[in-house]
Amino acid sequence: MIRLAVKNFLCWVGFGSWLIEYCGFCGIRQPLVWWTDDATYKKVDPGNHTPCPDCFNRRALKEGMFLRWYAKDESERAQS
């Protein structure tokens, strides 16, 4: 609750552009932006905790899912 209040305050005063998310399980800063489809996300994290890639992968393995991570260049999409 306090973290959300601080985040909202920083966005209000103009520092939101550099503010990044924190993992809802281990609390570390999110090292990168990542994406998965809604069905996979809901199966791995039904509570919507914004996990980091490591926690998401650990939870997926517990569900019997084996994930493949890959890099995707978004620069072309951002320019159009």
DAMO-V56745 format. One record per backbone hydrogen bond with DSSP energy under -1.0 kcal/mol. CO is the residue of the C=O (numbers start at 1). NH is the residue of the N-H. If there is no record, write none. Layout:
co = [CO	CO]
nh = [NH	NH]
//
This chain:
co = [1	2	3	4	5	6	7	8	9	10	21	28	37	38	39	40	41	45	50	52	53	54	55	56	57	58	59	60	61	74	75	76]
nh = [5	6	7	8	9	10	11	12	13	15	30	23	41	42	43	44	45	48	24	56	57	58	59	60	61	62	63	65	64	78	79	80]
//
